[in-house]
Amino acid sequence: MAKSLIDLLWRDHPAASVRGARGPQARRSTGEVVRSAIALADAEGLDAVTIRAVAESLSMSPMSVYTHVNSRDDLLVLMADAAHASASLPRFGKTSWRTRVRRVAESNLALIRAHPWLAHLTDDRMALGPGTIAKYDHELHAFDGTALGDLDRDAALTFVIDFARSSASAMLRAGQRVDFAEVWQESADSLGRYVGDSYPLAQRVGRAAGEHMAAPYSAEHAWEFGLQRVIAGLSALIDTPA
């Protein structure tokens, strides 16, 4: 009998053993199936994660994999929760809320860069898993000592994580781009003839930015600039007397 997703997510919880099924011991564990799927996603992207591919990586049959997971969609949720469970949670100590928020943003940036496929998962059921809940609970403490209510605390954390996810995706895309210095060297003269004196503002600002970043766009510069604005925006909410 197939287990529900919630039972699969919490399979290692002490309460799960109460409902353990009798029968021969499986040659592979659900954890092994999930870890193999994560390795495939890390190496080849999310599209590479199929039940058949996971089965082949473990020398199993696809039907044997289905004894551990009910569907590919469920497998993706299990993968996300395992990644969240293994994430390095930031230490807060006695730091200010600004430092704590920066650390939350940095840890989520690192998590997505380590597992780029996480940025493409949108299944709301991920919120049901132990790894995800533990991560969420820890990160909510970044706003301890502030006057934020529960709903605003949740919204503030979502704001920070969404920014980190977006920035991580931009950094990953930037890493796949060609060397712009070579492109610029080949194109500058011709572009100058075509543009001429048109778009003076774009030329002035673009030149200044390009000289500073050595490229038309720097994901790292955008990250630092954006994170400062995120914290400044939260400060307007947190530090302003009600």
Beta strands, then each sheet from edge to edge (+ up, - down):
end
